[in-house]
Amino acid sequence: MGIDFHKKDNQTTYTTRQADHTWMEAMKELVPSMNTSKATDIGCGGGIYAKALADMGVPSVIGVDFSQAMLVGAKENCKEYHNITFKQGNALDTGLDNDSFQLVLERALIHHIQDLKACFQEAYRVLEDKGIYIIQDRTPEDCLLKGDNCHIRGYFFERFPKLKEREIKRRHSNELVVETLKEIGFSEIKEVKLWETRNVYEQKEQLIKDVQERTGRSILHELDDGELNELVNYIDKSISTESPIVEKDRWTIWKAVK
């Protein structure tokens, strides 16, 4: 019952947010020479992170996504950015030229990919020598952290263990990611953890409303409306503060060099 990325109704699903400064600071640490890079954002969705790369000084960014509907939203989202272009493709067959990018970004993508080896091979192909590959996703350990006033996502799995089973099944372990990167030929592999700010709410009521109306709610698409209301009530009772609430998600980022 997951979100259909090809439906026209969902083309703005991932265009309404902006990349947080916590993410930008992490990227600057990992890729210090952004302003000399030609980058591709594979699995770009609504263009949020393609736009962030451009804002950080990347001179040329190409966003790639398999969904034409998503690309329509991304183009509208980035219409003021003349250094960002988009093309349809997928992580196993981007259609990009060989050895043509200094930076490849794949954020929140690999949990949709079963064949990691083919995905990583495609990134290796399009990178220049010494090019940097950035993968950002959640490991099973990231997903199973307890819920608290900042880590709202943890409450999803506490209230509905069936979501936990589905989440673990689609997430790749750190060990598998690192082993596969090495197998493809990547070197200088580095793993970092990031608590990325998702949103800031002045009052708890704003958070509750956001969860109820969350369009890019991913794993929550597994819940029906009644279950979603149960979850909202559970979160409401579990959070011990009224304001402000800084919602954060825990991610793993892997950096590798061709």
Secondary structure, DSSP 4 states (H G I P E B T S, - for coil): ----TTSGGGTTTTTS----HHHHHHHHHH-TTGGG-EEEEET-TTSHHHHHHHHTT-SEEEEEES-HHHHHHHHHHTTT-TTEEEEE-BTTB--PPTT-EEEEEEES-GGG-S-HHHHHHHHHHHEEEEEEEEEEE--HHHHTSPP-SS-THHHHHHH-HHHHHHHHHHPPPHHHHHHHHHHHT-EEEEEEEEEEEEEEESSHHHHHHHHHH-TT-GGGGGS-HHHHHHHHHHHHHH----S-EEEEEEEEEEEEE-
